[in-house]
Amino acid sequence: MSVTEVSKRATVACPFCGTLNRVDLTRLADRPKCGSCARPILLDRPMAVTDATLDAVLKGTEVPVVLDGYADWCGPCKIMAPILDDFARERQGEVLVLKLDTDRNPATTHRFGIRAIPTLLVFRQGQEVGRQAGVIPRQQLEALAGLSAPVR
């Protein structure tokens, strides 16, 4: 990495074996693989986190993180899901999109005071810097994450 290049690393849990992996987001074209099971780590979609993994992911990630607090039964969450999917795909390498099942992860839900779903939380350097409850349009999601409009 050159001196002028900004560091873009993320810690993510392998969706197959759960092992935490450090990924260089500037090398996504190399198709990162899990260091334990060698299966692909796909960052073009929201990555699941749990009470057990969230802190390590936040601590080890150098790009903005958008955390979606959701539940499988939630209608508005189902409306927000494709917006987050597109956002993660189009912004991979610039932002890490995470999803937290609030029913299965009550400690994190309580810790961050998530009382409505979906709730989107934005983190930079592990600190919460933004929050929005409810369904929001893509443009508002971009602004919440502190990103300028994508070049198309």
QUIKA-V246142 format. One line per field, one symbol per residue. ss: DSSP state (H for helix, E for strand, L for the rest). burial: b if it has 24 or more other ideal C-beta (glycine too) atoms within 12 Angstrom, else e. Layout:
ss->???
burial->???
This chain:
ss->LLLLLLLLEEEEELLLLLLEEEEEHHHHHHLLELLLLLLELLLLLLEEELLLLHHHHHHLLLLEEEEEEELLLLHHHHHHHHHHHHHHHHLELLEEEEEEELLLLHHHHHHLLLLLLLEEEEEELLEEEEEEELLLLHHHHHHHLLLLLLLL
burial->eeeeeeebbbbbbbbeeeebbbbbbeebeeebeeeeeeeebbbbbbbbbbeebbbebbebbbbbbbbbbbbeebeebeebbebbbebbebbbbbbbbbbbbbeebeebbeebebeebbbbbbbeeeebebbbbbbbebeebbebbebeeeee
